[in-house]
Amino acid sequence: MGRATDDIEDLLRRHAPQVLGALVRRYGHFDPAEDSVQEALIAAAEQWPRDGIPDNPRGWLIRVASRRLTDRLRSDEARRRREETAAALTPADAFVAPPPGEGPGTSSLGRAPSEDDTLTLLFLCCHPALSPVAQIALTLRAVGGLTTAEIARAHLVPEATMAQRISRAKRAVRGTQFRQPDARDRDQRLAAVLQVLYLIFNEGYTATAGPDLHRTDLAREAIRLTRAVRRLLPHEGRVTGLLALMLLTEARTPARTGTDGELIPLDEQDRARWDRTAIAEGIALAEEALAQGPAGDYQLQAAIAALHDEAGRAEDTDWPQILALYDVLVRRTPDPAAALGRAVAVAMVHGPRAGLAEVDALAGAGPAGRAEQWRYRLDAVRGHLLERAGDPDAARTAYRAAADATLSEPEARYLRRRADRLNGSDA
């Protein structure tokens, strides 16, 4: 029963953005459409374990959500008529009615839409009327399927604050025509789209909180959407580079955890378990991305990932070349995570003490408002380098500080085991 419930939850999470996209395309009204989709998901979670998964799960969800939305819109319309404010509250083109014969009571709504509404929804969430923070929050909620609480944790703000941001973002895109953006709009929104996809992937590859290290559904959805964007823009190096980076990173997933779900660091992984097909595709895409124009952040990160994946053993890793790539990357971007990655590369090339000096220099460089998350990352790297430098007491202190700061249970267990091992308790 537990496995069946997990399968249903995965299915609902995968279909949710597609169902929302279908409703917004048909009816407009982003906010009530999302509420209706949530009601349909709740109904499915209650009925499917008892009655079985329908033959067309997405069609079932679209049909139920459409009925709920129609009821809600009719109720709202009646209220507006009673208040005699319908003309002032509703723009003439804000409601897009379904074609004749395709109302919520007909079977045609059970058909999956021919186009992928999720991609259109992605570009809608990255509308230029929204601030970058609002674009990311709305997309993670509507397309990535993250809860408001998860998004709040990722941004290190209270859940109520994030809920307000998402609500304001929904209001800002209310009445916007649901269609693929034209070439000019697409180019303007692309940077935000790629950043959001990268964040969704990262949340899937290493969950920021909870009992699981990896959320396969999010990582795979990010890869699927990035492939879809690349079909639109096959010669855009940033898109190609991001897809390469995702594939090269996700290829290591089979070796990242042990039999009990424990985290296994990169240098200790069984590389025979890496997905060689994904690595081959990722390397080819990384090379293509570098040939498509000046090397941007995603292309450089993909090249670094390729060097890791090409090494048959950890000791074969071309760290001097990785350091050279990081040198270029940190000159291009103010991202402190890139600088921390460079500090590790410095340690691997010039020794752990040199790396520790770089880490110490980054103590105040973390993102504003994310002090705890940044401190966790610094302490985790510091513990590793102190251990390599032969200072077990200081390493143990750093590992424990990092374990106390992270919200990820697998990472906390791993860090505490490292500290215990230095203490001799596992000997």
C-alpha positions as CSV (number, residue, x, y, z in Angstrom):
1,M,0.0,0.0,0.0
2,G,2.8,2.4,0.8
3,R,4.5,1.9,-2.5
4,A,1.2,2.4,-4.4
5,T,0.6,5.6,-2.4
6,D,4.1,6.8,-3.4
7,D,3.4,6.0,-7.0
8,I,0.2,8.1,-6.9
9,E,1.9,11.0,-5.3
10,D,4.6,10.9,-8.0
11,L,2.0,10.8,-10.7
12,L,0.0,13.7,-9.2
13,R,3.2,15.8,-8.8
14,R,4.2,15.1,-12.4
15,H,0.8,16.0,-13.9
16,A,0.0,19.0,-11.7
17,P,1.7,21.7,-13.8
18,Q,0.4,20.2,-17.0
19,V,-3.2,20.3,-15.6
20,L,-2.7,23.8,-14.4
21,G,-1.4,24.9,-17.8
22,A,-4.4,23.3,-19.5
23,L,-6.8,25.2,-17.3
24,V,-5.1,28.5,-17.6
25,R,-5.0,28.1,-21.4
26,R,-8.7,27.4,-21.6
27,Y,-10.1,29.7,-19.0
28,G,-7.5,32.2,-17.9
29,H,-7.7,33.2,-14.2
30,F,-4.4,31.8,-12.8
31,D,-5.2,32.0,-9.1
32,P,-8.6,30.2,-9.1
33,A,-7.3,27.8,-11.7
34,E,-4.5,26.7,-9.2
35,D,-7.0,26.4,-6.4
36,S,-9.2,24.2,-8.6
37,V,-6.2,22.0,-9.5
38,Q,-5.3,21.6,-5.9
39,E,-8.9,20.5,-5.2
40,A,-8.7,17.9,-8.0
41,L,-5.3,16.6,-6.6
42,I,-6.9,16.2,-3.2
43,A,-9.8,14.3,-4.7
44,A,-7.5,12.1,-6.6
45,A,-5.4,11.4,-3.5
46,E,-8.5,10.3,-1.8
47,Q,-10.2,8.3,-4.6
48,W,-7.3,6.7,-6.5
49,P,-5.9,4.5,-3.7
50,R,-9.5,3.1,-3.2
51,D,-10.8,3.0,-6.8
52,G,-7.5,2.6,-8.8
53,I,-5.7,5.0,-11.1
54,P,-7.8,5.9,-14.1
55,D,-6.7,5.0,-17.6
56,N,-6.1,8.7,-18.4
57,P,-4.9,10.3,-15.1
58,R,-4.2,13.7,-16.6
59,G,-7.6,13.8,-18.4
60,W,-9.3,12.8,-15.1
61,L,-7.6,15.7,-13.3
62,I,-8.3,18.2,-16.1
63,R,-12.0,17.2,-16.1
64,V,-12.4,17.4,-12.3
65,A,-10.4,20.6,-12.0
66,S,-12.4,22.2,-14.8
67,R,-15.7,21.4,-13.1
68,R,-14.4,22.9,-9.9
69,L,-13.1,26.0,-11.7
70,T,-16.4,26.5,-13.6
71,D,-18.4,26.3,-10.4
72,R,-16.1,28.8,-8.8
73,L,-16.2,31.2,-11.8
74,R,-20.0,31.0,-11.9
75,S,-20.2,31.7,-8.2
76,D,-17.9,34.6,-8.6
77,E,-19.9,35.9,-11.6
78,A,-23.2,35.7,-9.6
79,R,-21.6,37.6,-6.8
80,R,-20.3,40.3,-9.1
81,R,-23.7,40.7,-10.7
82,R,-25.2,41.1,-7.3
83,E,-22.7,43.7,-6.5
84,E,-23.0,45.3,-9.9
85,T,-19.3,45.6,-10.3
86,A,-18.6,43.0,-12.9
87,A,-17.6,45.5,-15.6
88,A,-15.1,47.2,-13.3
89,L,-13.5,44.0,-12.0
90,T,-13.3,41.8,-15.1
91,P,-11.5,43.0,-18.3
92,A,-13.3,42.1,-21.5
93,D,-10.6,39.6,-22.6
94,A,-9.7,38.1,-19.1
95,F,-12.0,35.1,-19.5
96,V,-11.2,32.8,-22.4
97,A,-14.2,30.4,-22.8
98,P,-13.7,26.9,-24.0
99,P,-14.7,26.1,-27.6
100,P,-18.3,25.1,-28.2
101,G,-19.0,21.5,-27.2
102,E,-16.0,21.4,-24.8
103,G,-17.6,22.5,-21.6
104,P,-16.7,20.9,-18.3
105,G,-19.5,18.4,-18.6
106,T,-18.3,16.9,-21.9
107,S,-15.8,14.1,-22.4
108,S,-13.5,16.2,-24.6
109,L,-12.0,17.7,-21.5
110,G,-10.7,14.3,-20.6
111,R,-8.3,14.5,-23.6
112,A,-4.8,15.6,-22.9
113,P,-4.0,18.9,-24.6
114,S,-2.0,18.4,-27.9
115,E,0.7,20.9,-26.9
116,D,2.7,20.9,-23.8
117,D,1.1,23.6,-21.7
118,T,3.7,23.2,-19.0
119,L,6.3,25.0,-21.2
120,T,3.9,27.9,-21.9
121,L,3.1,28.0,-18.1
122,L,6.9,28.2,-17.5
123,F,7.3,31.3,-19.7
124,L,4.1,32.9,-18.2
125,C,5.6,32.5,-14.7
126,C,8.7,34.3,-15.9
127,H,6.7,37.3,-17.2
128,P,8.8,40.5,-17.3
129,A,6.1,42.3,-15.1
130,L,7.4,40.2,-12.2
131,S,10.5,40.7,-10.2
132,P,13.2,38.0,-10.4
133,V,12.3,36.8,-6.9
134,A,8.6,36.6,-7.8
135,Q,9.4,34.8,-11.1
136,I,11.3,32.1,-9.2
137,A,8.8,31.7,-6.5
138,L,5.8,31.5,-8.8
139,T,7.5,29.0,-11.1
140,L,8.7,26.8,-8.3
141,R,5.1,26.7,-7.0
142,A,3.2,26.3,-10.3
143,V,5.7,24.4,-12.4
144,G,8.1,22.8,-10.0
145,G,5.4,21.6,-7.7
146,L,7.2,22.7,-4.5
147,T,5.0,23.7,-1.6
148,T,5.0,27.2,-0.3
149,A,6.9,26.0,2.8
150,E,9.6,24.4,0.7
151,I,10.1,27.6,-1.4
152,A,10.2,29.6,1.8
153,R,13.0,27.4,3.2
154,A,14.9,27.6,0.0
155,H,14.8,31.4,0.2
156,L,15.2,31.5,4.0
157,V,12.1,33.6,4.6
158,P,8.9,32.9,6.7
159,E,6.2,30.8,5.0
160,A,3.7,33.6,5.3
161,T,6.1,36.0,3.6
162,M,6.5,33.6,0.7
163,A,2.8,33.0,0.4
164,Q,2.3,36.8,0.0
165,R,4.9,37.0,-2.7
166,I,3.3,34.2,-4.6
167,S,-0.2,35.7,-4.3
168,R,1.1,39.0,-5.6
169,A,2.8,37.3,-8.5
170,K,-0.5,35.6,-9.4
171,R,-2.3,38.9,-9.4
172,A,0.3,40.5,-11.6
173,V,-0.2,37.9,-14.4
174,R,-4.0,37.9,-14.1
175,G,-5.5,38.4,-17.5
176,T,-2.3,37.7,-19.4
177,Q,-2.9,35.8,-22.6
178,F,-1.8,32.2,-22.2
179,R,0.4,31.5,-25.3
180,Q,4.0,30.9,-26.2
181,P,5.9,34.2,-26.1
182,D,7.1,35.7,-29.4
183,A,10.8,35.7,-30.1
184,R,11.4,39.1,-28.5
185,D,9.6,38.2,-25.3
186,R,11.2,34.8,-25.2
187,D,14.7,36.3,-25.3
188,Q,13.8,38.7,-22.5
189,R,12.5,36.0,-20.3
190,L,15.2,33.3,-21.1
191,A,17.6,34.2,-18.3
192,A,14.9,33.9,-15.7
193,V,13.5,30.7,-17.2
194,L,17.0,29.1,-17.1
195,Q,17.6,30.2,-13.5
196,V,14.3,28.8,-12.4
197,L,15.0,25.5,-14.1
198,Y,18.4,25.3,-12.5
199,L,16.9,25.9,-9.1
200,I,14.2,23.3,-9.6
201,F,16.9,20.8,-10.7
202,N,19.1,21.6,-7.7
203,E,16.2,21.1,-5.3
204,G,15.6,17.8,-6.9
205,Y,19.3,16.7,-6.9
206,T,19.9,17.7,-3.3
207,A,16.7,18.5,-1.4
208,T,17.2,21.4,1.0
209,A,15.2,19.8,3.7
210,G,13.5,16.5,4.6
211,P,14.3,12.8,4.9
212,D,15.4,12.3,1.3
213,L,18.6,13.4,-0.4
214,H,17.2,13.2,-3.9
215,R,13.8,14.1,-5.3
216,T,13.8,12.3,-8.6
217,D,10.5,13.9,-9.8
218,L,11.9,17.4,-9.6
219,A,15.2,16.6,-11.2
220,R,13.7,14.8,-14.1
221,E,11.0,17.5,-14.7
222,A,13.7,20.1,-14.8
223,I,15.6,18.1,-17.4
224,R,12.4,17.5,-19.4
225,L,11.6,21.2,-19.4
226,T,15.1,22.2,-20.3
227,R,15.0,19.8,-23.3
228,A,11.7,21.5,-24.3
229,V,13.3,24.9,-24.1
230,R,16.3,23.7,-26.2
231,R,13.9,22.5,-28.9
232,L,12.7,26.1,-29.1
233,L,16.3,27.5,-29.1
234,P,18.6,24.8,-30.3
235,H,21.5,27.2,-31.0
236,E,21.4,29.0,-27.7
237,G,24.6,28.1,-25.8
238,R,23.1,28.9,-22.4
239,V,20.3,26.4,-22.9
240,T,22.6,23.7,-24.3
241,G,25.0,24.3,-21.4
242,L,22.4,24.0,-18.8
243,L,21.0,20.8,-20.2
244,A,24.6,19.4,-20.3
245,L,25.2,20.4,-16.7
246,M,22.0,18.7,-15.5
247,L,22.7,15.5,-17.4
248,L,26.3,15.3,-16.2
249,T,25.2,15.9,-12.6
250,E,22.2,13.6,-12.6
251,A,24.3,10.8,-14.1
252,R,26.0,10.4,-10.7
253,T,22.7,9.8,-8.8
254,P,22.9,6.0,-8.7
255,A,26.1,6.1,-6.7
256,R,25.3,9.1,-4.4
257,T,23.5,7.0,-1.7
258,G,24.2,3.7,0.0
259,T,21.8,0.9,0.8
260,D,20.4,2.8,3.8
261,G,20.1,6.1,1.9
262,E,23.3,7.5,3.4
263,L,25.1,10.1,1.4
264,I,28.3,9.1,-0.4
265,P,30.6,12.0,-1.4
266,L,31.9,12.3,-4.9
267,D,35.4,11.1,-4.2
268,E,34.1,7.9,-2.6
269,Q,31.4,6.9,-5.2
270,D,31.5,3.7,-7.2
271,R,31.9,5.3,-10.6
272,A,30.9,2.1,-12.3
273,R,27.3,2.9,-11.2
274,W,27.3,6.3,-13.0
275,D,24.9,6.5,-16.0
276,R,27.4,6.4,-18.9
277,T,24.7,7.1,-21.5
278,A,23.8,10.4,-19.7
279,I,27.5,11.2,-19.4
280,A,28.1,10.7,-23.1
281,E,25.2,12.9,-24.0
282,G,26.2,15.5,-21.5
283,I,29.8,15.7,-22.7
284,A,28.6,16.0,-26.3
285,L,26.2,18.8,-25.3
286,A,28.9,20.6,-23.2
287,E,31.2,20.6,-26.2
288,E,28.4,21.9,-28.4
289,A,27.5,24.6,-25.9
290,L,31.1,25.9,-25.9
291,A,31.0,26.1,-29.7
292,Q,27.8,28.1,-29.7
293,G,29.3,31.3,-28.5
294,P,31.1,32.9,-25.6
295,A,31.3,30.7,-22.6
296,G,28.7,31.6,-20.1
297,D,28.1,30.4,-16.5
298,Y,26.2,27.3,-17.5
299,Q,28.7,26.3,-20.2
300,L,31.6,26.7,-17.8
301,Q,29.8,24.7,-15.0
302,A,29.0,22.0,-17.6
303,A,32.7,21.8,-18.6
304,I,33.7,21.4,-14.9
305,A,31.1,18.6,-14.5
306,A,32.4,16.9,-17.6
307,L,35.9,16.8,-16.2
308,H,34.6,15.1,-13.1
309,D,32.6,12.6,-15.0
310,E,35.4,11.7,-17.4
311,A,37.7,10.7,-14.6
312,G,37.7,6.9,-14.1
313,R,38.9,7.3,-10.5
314,A,38.8,10.3,-8.1
315,E,42.6,10.6,-8.2
316,D,42.4,10.9,-12.0
317,T,40.4,14.1,-11.9
318,D,42.0,17.0,-13.8
319,W,42.0,19.4,-10.9
320,P,44.3,22.0,-12.6
321,Q,41.9,22.3,-15.5
322,I,38.9,22.5,-13.2
323,L,40.7,25.3,-11.2
324,A,41.3,27.2,-14.5
325,L,37.6,26.9,-15.4
326,Y,36.6,28.1,-11.9
327,D,39.0,31.1,-12.3
328,V,37.1,32.1,-15.4
329,L,33.7,31.4,-13.8
330,V,34.3,33.5,-10.6
331,R,35.4,36.4,-12.8
332,R,32.1,36.2,-14.6
333,T,29.6,35.7,-11.7
334,P,29.3,37.0,-8.2
335,D,27.7,33.7,-7.1
336,P,29.5,32.7,-3.8
337,A,28.8,29.0,-4.5
338,A,31.1,29.3,-7.5
339,A,33.8,30.8,-5.3
340,L,33.4,28.0,-2.8
341,G,33.8,25.5,-5.6
342,R,36.9,27.2,-6.6
343,A,38.2,27.0,-3.0
344,V,37.9,23.3,-3.2
345,A,39.8,23.2,-6.5
346,V,42.5,25.4,-5.0
347,A,42.8,22.8,-2.1
348,M,43.1,19.9,-4.6
349,V,45.8,21.7,-6.6
350,H,47.8,23.6,-4.0
351,G,47.0,21.8,-0.7
352,P,44.3,21.9,2.0
353,R,45.8,24.9,3.8
354,A,45.6,27.0,0.6
355,G,42.0,26.0,0.2
356,L,41.2,26.8,3.8
357,A,42.5,30.3,3.3
358,E,40.1,30.7,0.4
359,V,37.2,29.4,2.5
360,D,38.0,31.8,5.3
361,A,38.0,34.7,2.9
362,L,34.4,33.8,1.9
363,A,33.0,33.9,5.4
364,G,31.2,37.2,4.8
365,A,30.4,36.6,1.1
366,G,27.2,34.6,1.4
367,P,23.9,35.7,0.0
368,A,22.0,38.3,2.0
369,G,19.4,36.7,4.2
370,R,20.9,33.2,3.9
371,A,23.4,33.2,6.6
372,E,22.5,29.8,8.0
373,Q,22.6,28.0,4.7
374,W,25.9,29.7,3.7
375,R,27.5,28.9,7.1
376,Y,26.5,25.2,6.7
377,R,28.2,25.1,3.3
378,L,31.3,26.8,4.5
379,D,31.6,24.6,7.6
380,A,31.1,21.4,5.6
381,V,33.9,22.3,3.2
382,R,36.0,23.6,6.1
383,G,35.6,20.3,7.9
384,H,36.7,18.3,4.9
385,L,39.8,20.4,4.3
386,L,40.7,20.4,8.0
387,E,40.5,16.7,8.0
388,R,42.8,16.5,4.9
389,A,45.2,18.9,6.6
390,G,45.5,16.6,9.6
391,D,43.6,18.7,12.2
392,P,40.9,16.3,13.4
393,D,39.7,18.3,16.4
394,A,39.0,21.4,14.3
395,A,37.5,19.2,11.5
396,R,35.1,17.6,14.0
397,T,33.9,20.9,15.3
398,A,33.3,22.2,11.7
399,Y,31.4,19.0,10.7
400,R,29.2,19.2,13.8
401,A,28.4,22.9,13.1
402,A,27.5,22.1,9.5
403,A,25.3,19.2,10.7
404,D,23.4,21.4,13.1
405,A,22.8,24.1,10.4
406,T,21.5,21.9,7.5
407,L,17.8,21.0,7.2
408,S,18.6,17.9,5.1
409,E,18.5,14.8,7.2
410,P,20.8,12.7,5.0
411,E,23.4,15.4,4.9
412,A,23.2,15.9,8.7
413,R,23.7,12.2,9.3
414,Y,26.7,12.1,6.9
415,L,28.3,15.1,8.6
416,R,27.8,13.6,12.1
417,R,29.3,10.3,11.0
418,R,32.3,12.1,9.7
419,A,32.7,13.9,13.1
420,D,32.2,10.6,15.0
421,R,34.8,8.9,13.0
422,L,37.3,11.5,13.8
423,N,36.3,11.1,17.5
424,G,37.1,7.4,17.2
425,S,33.6,6.3,18.2
426,D,33.2,4.3,15.0
427,A,36.6,2.6,15.3
